[in-house]
Amino acid sequence: MAENKTRVTEESVEAYLSAIEDKTRRRDCEALSKLMTKATKEQPKMWGTNIVGFGSYHYKYESGREGDSCLTGFSPRKGEISIYLMAGFPGQEQEELLSKLGKYKMGKGCLYVRKLSDVDLKILEKMIANTATERKRCYS
């Protein structure tokens, strides 16, 4: 079975973030790293070459495929910042939080924001904390 390409590395998160050329994107990513550290109570680590991840969990699918991934994280892409969240929380207020978040796009398990000033940071912090808590609950 193929190994997961996105694994935790020893690369420096600080060096990665400081190399972001766009000053606004760099500041947003540095602020997002601090927010995620606070929300998850985990230190940032590089996952692969371009994901800043927080914490980790081990998953195993019915197919037999298994691996490790970060609880949550983000990646500064060309047009937007991809924030990796859990797609739905049983019995929790995800739809309500999304309705108050601000300007974003949502994928299956990814929230896309152009800049942090487009979203309510308190709401985003709650969503990040919910993701970390739920993944720990599901995969412990």
C-alpha positions in Angstrom: 0.0 0.0 0.0 1.3 3.5 -0.9 2.7 5.6 1.9 1.1 9.0 2.8 3.2 11.7 1.1 2.1 14.3 3.6 4.1 13.5 6.8 5.4 15.6 9.6 8.9 17.0 8.9 11.7 18.7 10.9 11.5 21.8 8.6 11.1 25.1 10.3 7.6 26.6 10.4 9.1 30.1 11.1 11.4 29.8 8.1 8.5 28.6 5.9 6.3 31.5 6.9 9.0 34.1 6.7 9.6 33.0 3.1 6.1 34.0 2.0 6.7 36.8 -0.4 3.4 38.7 -0.1 3.7 40.7 3.1 -0.1 40.6 3.9 -0.3 36.9 3.3 2.8 36.4 5.4 1.3 38.4 8.3 -2.0 36.6 8.0 -0.3 33.2 8.1 1.8 34.2 11.1 -1.4 35.4 12.9 -3.2 32.2 11.9 -0.4 30.1 13.3 -0.7 31.9 16.7 -4.5 31.5 16.6 -4.3 27.8 15.8 -1.7 27.3 18.6 -4.0 28.9 21.0 -7.1 27.0 19.8 -5.4 23.5 19.7 -2.9 23.9 22.5 -0.4 22.3 20.0 2.8 23.7 18.5 2.9 24.1 14.7 4.9 21.6 12.6 5.5 21.3 8.9 3.6 18.5 7.2 5.0 17.9 3.8 6.4 20.9 2.1 3.6 23.4 2.5 1.1 22.5 5.3 1.5 24.0 8.8 -0.2 21.5 11.0 -1.2 21.3 14.7 -1.3 18.1 16.7 -1.7 14.7 15.0 -4.0 11.7 14.9 -3.8 8.2 13.5 -6.6 7.1 11.1 -7.5 3.7 9.7 -10.1 3.3 6.9 -12.2 0.2 6.3 -10.1 -0.4 3.2 -7.1 -1.0 5.4 -5.3 2.2 4.5 -4.0 4.0 7.5 -1.7 6.8 8.4 -1.2 10.0 10.4 -2.4 13.5 9.8 -2.5 16.8 11.6 -5.6 17.6 13.7 -6.0 20.8 11.8 -3.7 23.1 9.8 -3.4 25.5 7.0 -1.6 26.1 3.7 -0.9 29.5 2.1 -2.0 28.8 -1.5 -1.6 31.2 -4.4 -5.1 32.8 -4.2 -6.3 31.9 -0.8 -5.3 30.4 2.5 -6.6 26.8 2.9 -7.6 26.0 6.4 -8.1 22.3 7.1 -11.2 21.7 9.3 -13.4 18.7 10.0 -16.4 18.7 7.7 -19.2 18.6 10.2 -19.5 18.2 14.0 -22.3 15.9 15.3 -24.5 17.9 17.6 -22.5 21.0 17.2 -23.1 24.4 15.8 -21.1 24.4 12.6 -23.8 25.8 10.3 -24.4 28.6 12.9 -20.7 29.4 13.1 -20.3 29.4 9.3 -23.2 31.9 9.0 -21.3 34.3 11.3 -17.8 33.7 10.0 -17.7 36.3 7.2 -16.4 36.0 3.6 -15.1 32.5 2.8 -15.5 29.5 0.5 -16.0 26.0 1.8 -14.8 22.7 0.3 -15.4 19.2 1.7 -13.0 19.7 4.6 -11.3 22.9 3.7 -12.2 26.5 4.4 -10.7 29.0 2.0 -10.1 32.6 2.9 -8.4 35.3 0.9 -7.3 37.3 4.0 -7.9 37.0 7.7 -9.6 40.4 7.9 -12.5 38.8 5.8 -13.5 36.6 8.7 -14.4 36.8 12.4 -11.3 35.5 14.2 -13.3 34.4 17.3 -15.6 32.3 15.2 -12.6 30.9 13.3 -10.9 30.0 16.5 -14.0 28.2 17.8 -14.2 26.2 14.5 -10.5 25.2 14.8 -10.9 24.2 18.5 -14.0 22.2 17.5 -12.1 20.4 14.8 -9.2 19.5 17.1 -11.5 18.3 19.9 -13.7 16.2 17.5 -10.7 14.6 15.8 -9.2 13.7 19.2 -12.6 12.2 20.3 -13.0 10.2 17.1 -9.5 8.9 16.8 -8.4 8.3 20.4 
